[in-house]
Amino acid sequence: MVRRRAATLLASLTLATGTLLAVGVTPASAAGSCSEWWDANTYGVTCSGYASGAQVRATARCANETLATGQWKNAATGGWSYAYCAGRGGLHASGSMAPDFR
């Protein structure tokens, strides 16, 4: 089943172990937004409207406890980043997925 939800730059997600997966810091001049997509094996994120130079990538914990990351994409103009857990047992059951910003 494919799911969609809106996210903000301040999106953060805590893993079951209590460690932080991703945290964004909003530049004062930025007012962007993100969209996320996922299925059983893949997590994707795209953002636009952030300050020039901001980048985002998809980050997900896979069922075999490894971390999958996508390519860095421009968070000012969009572009999808995908983290793939196919071949790693799919996405972790806890739904540990988040955008990662720099």
Order of alpha helices (4+ residues) and beta strands (2+ residues): beta-beta-beta-beta-beta-beta-beta-beta-beta-beta
